[in-house]
Amino acid sequence: MSRNLLLALCAIFLGGMALASLGADWIAPYAPQEEFRAHPYHPPTRIHFFDEKNGLSLFPFVYKTEMTFDEHYRRIYTEDKSQRYFVKFAVPHLFNVESPGRVYLFGTDSRGRDLFSRILHGGRISLSIGILGACFAAALGLLIGSVSGYFGGWLDEVLMRIAEFFIMVPAFYLLLALRSALPAKIDPLHVYLLTAGMLSLVGWGGMARVIRGLVLSIKQNDFIRAAKSLGRSDGSILAGHVLPHTLSYLAVVVSISVPSYILTESALSILGLGIQEPYVSWGSLLSEASSVAHLELHPWVLIPGLFLIAAAWCFNVLGDQLKPAGESHD
């Protein structure tokens, strides 16, 4: 597969996932917290175009399902083929069916909540928290690294020792310690913002050191000396001449950092320290996949993990593809 095609496919997936998450209220057939207690761990719904009585149908339809238990108390869902429920499009959601019919594209969880709807809404949290965390870390690393490299002296020594502390401490354990220090009962929205902040806090150190090295090299150029001789202030030189030459590196490092932040947030959510109800993320959805019994009986609970892996891989591909362009640009 050519480089341009791979880059295009990853961009299409990430762009489509972002748009689908933003439009989840319309695309998803159900609300993320809507429960159908009669359908816990319902397998993905079968979409039909043909039945024995009426033959081929121009419109897709589903059958009502009923749950029973076998001799081992395992859930068995059977279709009641006496009545068809046609899939409706665009009103009031992208697709849905009339009650009592249900359409679960990816099945349901233990409380009968539609996984497809929850994955779309969870994409808002997982993608945005990864991007916000990477952008905050890049902004902090850019600010501290540029100031450190440009002014040097004692300020450089102090800032770099602080950066080395955050580089030295294992990031995930620091996140666990920071999150554990917060109150157990905290608003989920505050958890979201604090998680993004904590992710950026543990990730800026390495960026700051690289930015410092770039700035040390850039400030030796003749155009920097010329700007100083013309009386330009240090702030204007940094903003107008130094920082623009670091943007190519930042574009690469942000795209590479996003998947690590997404995976870290997911790990925190699986442990119960990240995003909690009523908000949902791909990591919190995977909490039900931590049991071998669930995986054996209900393998569709792993589907959120496929989106997580695909998004992380696509961001890594984008970063790898951007890296040569950024290096040549420098």
N, C-alpha and C positions, 0 to 999 in steps of 0.2 A: 504494500500500500504506500502510495506516494506521501510525501510530507504534507503537501497542500491539502490532499484529500483527508488525511487523518486530522489535520488541524480544523478543517471545515466541519467534519463530523462531530468533533468534540465541542466546537463552538455552537453547533446546531443543538446538540443535546443540552448543554448548559443554558443556552438561551431559551430553548423550549421549556426546560424545567423551571427556569426563573419565571417565565410568562405564565406557565401553568400554576405555579405556586401563588403568584400575584392574583390570578383569576380563579383561585380555588373555590371561592364562594359561589361562583356560577358553574364551573366545570365539575366540581365534586357533586355527586347525586345526593349526599347527605351531609349534615353538619358533623364536625369532628367528634363532638361529644354525644351525638344522637345514638341511643342504645336500643337494640332490638333483643331484649332478654330471651326471647324464644329461639334466637339463632346464635348462641355462643359457638365460637369456632366453626362457623359455617364455611365450607370449602368454596373456592371461586365458583360463581354462578355460571352455569352453562347457557350460552346464548343460542337459540334455535332459529332456523329458517325453514324447517320442515317438520311436520307431524303426520302421524298415521291417518288421521281423519280427514284433514283438509289439504294435505299435500304441501307443495312449496308455497311459502309466504314471501311477499315482497318486502315485508317489514320484519325486523328481528323481534323475537318475543321470548319470554321466560315462563316457567311454570312456578306455581307456589310450591314451597318445600315444607315438609314436616319432619320433625326430629323424633327419633326413637332411640332406644338403647339395645345393644346386642347382649349376649350372655356375659360378656366381659365388661359391661357398662361403658362401652365405647359409643360415642354418638354416631348415629347413622341418619343421614338426610336422604329422603326419597322425594321424588317429584310427583305432584298430583297433576296428572295430565288431563283432567276433566275441563280445565279452564286455562286459556292462554292470556298472558298479560303483555301487551305490546310495549316495546321500548319507545318512549316519547323523546323527541329531540327539541332542545332550545327553550322549552317552557316547563317549569321556571328555571331549570338547570340545563346544562348541555345535553344530558340524557337522564332518564329516570323511567320508572314504571309505576302504574297505578297500584295502590294498596288493594289486597294483601300481598301482591307480588313484590319481590325484592330483587335488586341486582347488585351483587357483590363481586366486582371484577377481580379483586385480590382476596376474597374471603373476609372473615370477621375475626375479632379478637375474643378474649374470654368474656367480655361483656356485650358481645353482639354489635360492636361498632365497626363500621365499614373501613377496612384497611386502605382501600384506594383513596377514599376521602381524607383519611388521616395522614396518608403519605403526602398528598398534595399540600395540606396545611402544614405538615411538619417540614416540608421543604422551605417554607418561609423562614422558620427559625434556624434550621441547620445551615442553609446557604447564607442567610444574612449575618448570622453570628460568626461564620468563618470569614466572610468578607470584611465585616466590621472589625473583628479582632486583628486581621492582617493589616488593614488600613491604619488602625490606631497604633499598632506596633511600628509600622513603617513611618508614620508621622512622628512618633516619639523618637525612633532611631535616627530619623533624618534631622530632627531638631538638635538632639544631644550630640550626635556624631559630627554634624557640621560645625556647631559651636566649639566642640572640643578640638577638632582639627584646625579650624581657622585661627582661634585665639591661642591655643597651646598653653604652655606654662603650667602653673598650679591648677588652673581650671581643667586642663586636659587630664592631669593626673587624677584628680578627684572623680571626674565623670567616668573615666575609663575603669577605675577601681570599682565603682558602683556597677558598671556594665558587666565587668568580669564576675562580680558576685552572682548576678542573675544568670550568666552563662554557666557558671560552675554548679549551681544548685539544680538537681534534677527537676525539670519543669513540672512533670505530672505530680510529683510528691509535694512540690510547692503549691500547686493548685489545690490539692487535697487539703493541705494545711490551711490555706486561705479560705476555702469554702467551709471547712469545718469550724472556723472561727466565727462564721456568721450565724445569726440566730436560725434555729431550725424552722420556725414559722416566719416566713418572709414572703412578701408578695411575689408571684411568679414573674411579673414584669420587671421587678427589681432584680430577680435572679438572672433574667436574660441580660440586663445591662451590666450587672456585676460580672457575669461570666465572660462577656465580651471584653470588659475591662481587665479581668484577671488574665485572659489569654494574651492580650496585648502586653501586659506587664511582664510576663515571663518570656516574651519573644523579641523584645526590642534590643536586647544587649548585643546579640550577634550582628544585627543590622547596623547598630551604632558604630561598632568597630570597623565594619567595612566602609561605611560612609566616611568615617574619620580618615581612613587611608586614602579614599578618593579625594577628599578635600585637601589633604596634605599634598597630594600630587597636583591638583588643579591650581592651588594658590601660588605655585611656582611659575605658572605661565606668564608670558609677557602681558597679556591683556588684563590680568589682575594688577600687575605693577602699574600699567598705564592708568587703570581706573583709580588707583590710590593716588597717583601723581596729579590727577585731575581734581582731587579733593572729594571724591565720592566717599560717602560714609560706609562703615563696615556693614551695616544692615542692608544698604542698597547693593553693595558688592555681593554679599551672600545671596540675596534674593534674585538679583539680575544676572549674575555671572557664574556663581559657584553651584547653587542648587540645581539649575536646569541641566547641568552636566551629570547629575546623579539620577535623573529621572528614569533613564533606560534601565539602570540596575534595579531601581525600586519597582518598576513594572514587572521585572522578572521575579524578584524575590517575593512580591505580594502574591503573584499567581502560584508560586511554589508553596508559599506558607498557608494559603487558604485550606488545602486538604488536611494539613496537620491540625489546624484549629477545628475543623469540622469533626475530625476523628476524636480529638481530645474532648470536645463538648459531648460527643456521643458516649465516650467512656464515662464521663462524669454523670450523664443522665442514666446510663445503665446501672451505675452504682447508687443512684438515688440522690446525687448531689448536684445535678444539673437542672435542666428544664423539667418542671413538674406540672401536673394538671392545674388549671384547665388548658394550659398551653401544651403543645405537642411538638416533638422533634423526632428525627429519624432515630436518634439514640434512645429516647424514651420508648419508642415503639419496639426497639429490639430487646427491651427488658424481659418480654415474654418469651424470647428465644433463648434464654439462658438455661432452660431446663431440657435435658435430653428427651424426656417423655413428651414434652410439647413438640419438639422437633420431629419426633417419630410419628406422632399422631396428627400434628397440624403443621406440616412443613412450610405452608404459605406465610407463617409468621416471620420467616426469614426474608421476605420480599423487601422490607425497608432496608435491609443490609445490602441488597443488590443496588439500590439507588445510591446508598452511601458510598459503596465501592466505585460505582460508575462515575459519580461526581468527583471523588478524590482523584481517580485515574485521569479524568479529562482535564482537571486543573493542572495536574503534573505534566500532562502532555503539552498543554498550552505554555507552561513555564519552560519546558525543554525546547519547544519550538521558538519561543521568543528569545531564548538566551543567545543564539548566534547573532540575531539581529541587533540585540542590545550591545554585544561585544564589538560588532563591526561599527556600530554607531559611535561608540566611544573613540 
